[in-house]
Amino acid sequence: MSSSENKSASQTILSPGRVNLLGEHVDYNDGPVLPVAIDLTLTLEFSPLEQNLITLHALDLGQSTIFSLDNLENKTDLEGKPLPHFARYPAGVAWACQKAGLPVRGLEASYTSNIPIGSGLSSSAAVEVAFAQAFKALGGWEVDRMTLVKLTKKAENEYVGVNSGIMDQFAVMFGQKDHALYLDTATLDWEAVPLSEDVAIIVADSREPRELAGSAYNDRRAACEAAVEHLRQYLPGITSLRDVFPAPYEKYSGNLPERIRMRGQHIVDEIARVEESVKLLKVGDIAGFGKLMIQGHESLRDLYEVSTPELNALVEIALQQPGCYGARLTGAGFGGCTVNLVRNEEAGAFLRHVKAQYHQRTGKSASLYHCHATDGAHLI
């Protein structure tokens, strides 16, 4: 194929970032989550290659690599060197699609993004979903979006080696403008829930690295499993904390070791908050929804103990600002970001004041992103 033909065959995919509004640490307890796709975006331009090769140009990194589709298991480039980290996400998606029996065609791709890497806004999921759609477009596959989501999760879990849930890729794929997404992680049932157009989603990155997240995550997961084991003697049918409502939990959790009781309490209450939030958003009660966000942060801080002084400072400062409905840490915790719902007309002042007051209080500089709910990954 000549370069002019190649250029004429090029296509472009826009793939958003995502942030979770409510439902933290409930995914590994089979609970529901409420993420939203945000208008920070990865732009992928791609065109077919006759050869069975993938040529990548990661424009923001100033790096390129070429690898073959014939030996993806090796995780090496054409020269036999280990694939650079950025290339493992597209390679993993190609690998997962091949494993599913889908024909993956060679392509050349250039991509750039304004989704900040490492901030908890799912830059990796944006890459994975964009490439899944590119491979689908070139291969002419008849597969639905949820199948692609499952394949991108498989890529991240089994090829890249990150033990993530399905929420990130789901939100990037299924995002809807001016809507949040209710996803039942146990059944993958979902619905789009309206968000007021008058509300901005402001993400504040504490710039505090998540140093404890790995071991602490495992500890909390184990605590949830221990709570289920204990409660099963009273509630024999349960398989996860998703099956336990707040009243029975309060009745039967008294004999649990205090730390395990606290962890379970957060999960049971957080699942109830997500269910309640859907009802509030459907009737346009943003103030009520904001209160649930605040309760969620307090629970993550006091019961699940995954907050930090920096995250608490961001939330406290945010809640003092005019037009802020709610604020909480988002993601695993131990650093990372908060998410804030703010009236559009107050957003500019909110950004300035939170940034200045956070620096004054902590000596650190936060990065703030002014976002709105947007559509999921799509060809343009």
C-alpha positions in Angstrom: 0.0 0.0 0.0 1.5 3.4 -0.9 1.7 6.1 1.7 -0.9 8.2 -0.1 -3.3 5.2 -0.1 -2.4 4.6 3.5 -3.2 8.2 4.4 -6.5 8.2 2.7 -7.5 5.1 4.6 -6.6 6.6 8.0 -9.3 6.8 10.7 -9.5 8.6 14.0 -10.9 7.4 17.4 -11.5 9.6 20.4 -11.3 7.8 23.7 -12.1 9.5 27.0 -10.7 9.3 30.5 -13.0 8.4 33.4 -13.5 9.1 37.1 -15.6 7.3 39.6 -18.3 9.4 41.3 -19.4 6.9 43.9 -18.8 3.3 44.8 -15.2 2.9 46.0 -13.6 -0.4 46.8 -17.0 -2.2 46.1 -16.1 -3.8 42.8 -14.2 -6.7 44.4 -17.2 -7.2 46.6 -19.6 -7.5 43.6 -21.1 -4.1 44.3 -22.3 -1.4 41.9 -20.2 1.6 40.9 -21.0 5.0 39.4 -18.2 6.1 37.0 -18.4 8.8 34.4 -16.5 9.3 31.1 -14.8 12.8 31.2 -13.8 15.1 28.4 -10.0 14.6 28.8 -9.3 12.6 25.7 -6.9 10.3 23.9 -6.9 10.8 20.1 -5.8 7.7 18.0 -5.2 8.0 14.3 -4.6 4.7 12.6 -4.4 3.1 9.1 -4.1 -0.5 7.9 -0.8 -2.2 7.1 -0.4 -5.0 4.6 2.2 -6.6 6.8 1.3 -8.5 10.0 2.9 -5.7 12.1 1.9 -3.0 14.6 3.7 0.3 14.3 3.1 2.6 17.2 4.0 6.3 17.6 3.3 7.5 21.2 3.6 11.2 20.4 3.5 12.5 23.9 6.4 10.2 24.9 8.3 10.9 21.6 8.7 7.1 21.2 7.9 4.6 18.5 8.1 0.8 18.2 7.2 -2.0 15.8 6.2 -5.5 16.8 4.8 -8.5 15.0 1.3 -9.9 15.5 2.7 -13.4 15.0 4.4 -13.8 18.4 2.7 -11.5 20.8 3.3 -13.9 23.7 7.0 -13.0 23.6 6.3 -9.3 24.4 9.2 -8.3 22.2 9.7 -5.8 19.3 11.0 -6.7 15.9 14.6 -6.6 17.2 13.8 -9.0 20.0 14.0 -6.3 22.7 11.4 -6.2 25.4 8.4 -4.2 24.4 8.4 -0.7 26.0 5.8 -0.3 28.7 3.5 2.0 26.6 3.3 -0.7 23.8 2.2 -3.4 26.2 -1.4 -2.1 26.3 -2.0 -2.1 22.5 -0.1 -5.4 22.2 -2.2 -6.9 25.1 -5.4 -5.9 23.3 -4.2 -7.5 20.1 -3.2 -10.7 22.0 -6.6 -10.9 23.9 -8.5 -10.4 20.6 -6.4 -13.2 18.9 -7.1 -15.5 21.8 -10.8 -14.9 21.3 -10.5 -16.0 17.7 -10.8 -12.5 16.2 -8.6 -11.7 13.2 -6.3 -8.8 14.0 -4.9 -6.8 11.1 -1.7 -4.9 11.1 -1.9 -1.2 11.5 0.2 2.0 12.0 -1.1 4.2 14.8 -0.2 7.6 16.2 -1.8 8.8 19.4 -1.7 11.7 21.8 -3.6 12.4 25.0 -4.4 15.1 27.5 -5.4 12.5 30.1 -2.7 12.8 32.8 -0.8 9.6 33.2 -0.7 8.1 36.7 -3.5 10.4 38.1 -6.2 7.7 38.4 -8.2 8.9 35.4 -7.6 5.7 33.4 -5.2 6.7 30.7 -4.4 3.0 30.2 -8.1 2.1 29.7 -8.4 4.9 27.2 -5.5 3.4 25.2 -6.9 -0.2 25.4 -10.4 0.7 24.4 -9.2 2.9 21.5 -7.1 0.1 20.1 -9.9 -2.5 20.5 -12.1 -0.3 18.4 -9.4 0.2 15.8 -8.8 -3.5 15.5 -12.6 -4.0 15.3 -12.9 -1.4 12.5 -10.1 -2.9 10.4 -11.2 -6.5 11.0 -14.8 -5.8 10.3 -15.8 -7.8 13.4 -19.4 -8.2 14.5 -18.8 -8.0 18.2 -20.7 -5.9 20.8 -19.1 -3.3 23.0 -19.3 -5.3 26.2 -17.3 -8.1 24.5 -14.6 -5.6 23.7 -14.7 -4.3 27.3 -14.1 -7.9 28.5 -11.2 -8.3 26.1 -9.5 -5.1 27.1 -9.8 -6.2 30.8 -8.2 -9.5 29.9 -5.4 -7.6 28.2 -4.7 -5.5 31.3 -5.0 -8.5 33.7 -3.2 -11.2 31.9 -0.9 -9.5 29.4 0.1 -6.2 31.1 -0.2 -7.9 34.6 -2.4 -5.3 36.4 -5.2 -6.9 38.5 -7.9 -4.3 37.8 -11.6 -4.6 37.6 -13.9 -3.9 34.7 -15.1 -0.4 35.6 -12.4 1.6 33.8 -12.7 0.0 30.4 -16.5 -0.1 30.7 -16.8 3.7 31.5 -14.4 4.6 28.6 -16.4 2.5 26.2 -20.0 3.2 27.3 -19.7 6.9 28.5 -22.7 9.1 27.6 -22.7 12.9 27.5 -24.3 14.5 30.6 -24.7 11.1 32.2 -23.1 9.0 34.9 -23.1 5.2 34.4 -24.5 2.8 37.0 -22.7 -0.6 36.6 -23.5 -3.7 38.5 -20.1 -5.4 38.6 -21.7 -8.8 39.5 -24.0 -9.0 36.5 -22.7 -6.3 34.2 -26.2 -4.8 34.0 -25.9 -1.1 33.6 -27.9 2.1 32.9 -27.0 5.7 32.1 -28.2 8.1 34.8 -28.7 11.8 34.1 -26.2 14.5 35.4 -27.3 18.1 35.3 -25.7 20.1 32.5 -25.2 22.9 35.0 -22.6 20.8 37.0 -18.9 20.6 36.4 -16.8 17.6 37.4 -13.5 18.9 38.8 -10.8 16.4 39.5 -8.1 17.5 41.9 -4.8 15.5 41.8 -3.1 15.8 45.2 0.3 14.9 43.5 0.8 12.5 46.4 2.1 9.1 45.0 0.2 6.0 46.0 3.0 4.3 48.0 1.0 2.0 50.2 -1.7 1.1 47.7 -0.6 -2.5 46.8 -0.2 -4.1 50.2 -3.0 -2.0 51.8 -5.4 -3.0 48.9 -4.7 -6.7 49.6 -5.3 -6.2 53.4 -8.6 -4.6 52.8 -9.7 -7.2 50.3 -8.8 -9.9 52.8 -10.8 -8.1 55.6 -13.9 -8.1 53.4 -13.5 -11.8 52.8 -13.1 -12.4 56.5 -16.3 -10.4 57.2 -18.2 -12.6 54.7 -16.9 -15.8 56.4 -18.1 -14.6 59.8 -21.5 -13.4 58.6 -22.2 -16.6 56.7 -23.0 -18.4 60.0 -26.0 -16.0 60.4 -26.7 -15.4 56.7 -25.9 -18.7 55.0 -26.7 -17.7 51.4 -24.3 -14.9 51.1 -21.3 -15.0 48.7 -20.0 -11.4 49.1 -20.8 -8.3 51.0 -23.0 -7.2 48.1 -25.5 -9.7 49.6 -25.6 -8.0 53.0 -27.9 -5.0 53.7 -27.1 -2.4 56.3 -29.6 -3.6 59.0 -28.5 -7.3 59.0 -24.8 -6.1 59.0 -25.4 -4.0 62.1 -27.2 -6.9 63.7 -24.6 -9.6 63.1 -21.2 -7.8 62.8 -20.8 -7.0 66.5 -18.5 -10.0 67.2 -16.1 -9.2 64.3 -12.7 -7.9 65.1 -13.0 -4.1 65.1 -10.9 -3.5 62.0 -12.7 -6.1 59.9 -16.0 -4.8 61.1 -15.0 -1.3 60.0 -14.0 -2.4 56.6 -17.2 -4.4 56.0 -19.3 -1.4 57.3 -17.8 0.8 54.6 -18.6 -1.6 51.8 -22.2 -2.3 52.9 -22.9 1.4 53.4 -21.2 2.4 50.2 -23.2 0.0 48.1 -26.4 1.4 49.7 -25.1 4.9 48.8 -24.7 4.0 45.1 -28.2 2.6 45.0 -29.6 5.7 46.6 -27.6 8.0 44.3 -29.3 6.6 41.2 -32.7 7.6 42.6 -31.5 11.1 43.5 -29.9 11.8 40.1 -33.0 10.6 38.3 -35.0 13.4 40.0 -32.2 15.9 39.6 -31.3 16.1 43.3 -27.6 17.1 42.9 -27.5 18.5 46.4 -28.6 15.2 47.8 -26.1 13.3 45.6 -23.4 15.6 46.9 -24.2 14.7 50.5 -23.7 11.0 49.6 -20.3 11.8 48.1 -19.3 13.5 51.4 -20.5 10.5 53.4 -18.5 8.3 51.1 -15.4 10.3 51.8 -15.9 10.2 55.5 -16.4 6.4 55.3 -13.2 5.9 53.2 -11.3 8.1 55.7 -12.6 6.7 59.0 -13.8 3.1 58.3 -11.7 2.0 55.3 -8.8 4.2 56.3 -7.5 4.8 52.7 -7.4 8.6 52.8 -4.4 10.8 53.5 -3.9 14.3 55.0 -3.5 15.7 51.5 -6.8 14.1 50.2 -8.6 15.2 53.4 -7.3 18.8 52.9 -8.5 18.8 49.3 -12.0 17.7 50.4 -12.2 20.1 53.3 -11.1 23.1 51.2 -13.5 22.1 48.4 -16.5 21.9 50.7 -15.8 25.5 51.9 -16.2 26.9 48.3 -19.4 28.4 46.9 -21.2 26.1 44.5 -19.5 22.8 45.6 -22.2 20.1 46.1 -19.9 17.3 47.1 -16.3 16.1 47.2 -14.5 12.9 48.0 -11.4 10.9 47.3 -11.7 8.8 44.2 -9.9 5.6 43.3 -8.0 3.3 45.7 -6.8 6.1 48.0 -3.4 6.5 49.7 -2.8 9.5 47.3 -4.2 10.3 43.9 -7.3 12.4 43.3 -10.5 13.8 44.7 -13.6 14.3 42.6 -15.8 17.4 43.1 -19.2 18.4 41.8 -19.4 22.1 41.3 -21.9 24.5 39.8 -20.6 25.6 36.3 -20.7 29.3 37.1 -18.6 28.8 40.2 -16.0 26.4 38.6 -13.4 29.1 37.7 -13.3 30.5 41.2 -13.3 26.9 42.7 -10.3 26.0 40.6 -8.3 29.1 41.7 -9.2 29.0 45.4 -8.7 25.2 45.9 -5.3 25.3 44.2 -4.1 28.3 46.2 -5.5 27.1 49.6 -4.1 23.6 49.1 -0.6 24.9 48.5 -0.9 27.3 51.5 -2.0 24.4 53.7 0.2 21.6 52.6 3.1 23.2 50.7 2.2 21.0 47.7 0.9 21.9 44.3 -2.3 20.2 43.1 -3.3 19.7 39.5 -7.0 20.4 38.8 -9.0 19.3 35.8 -12.3 21.0 34.8 -14.4 18.2 33.2 -17.8 17.3 32.0 -19.5 14.0 31.4 -18.8 12.9 27.8 -19.4 10.1 25.2 -17.4 6.9 25.2 -14.8 6.0 22.7 -15.9 6.4 19.1 -14.8 6.8 15.5 -15.0 10.3 14.2 
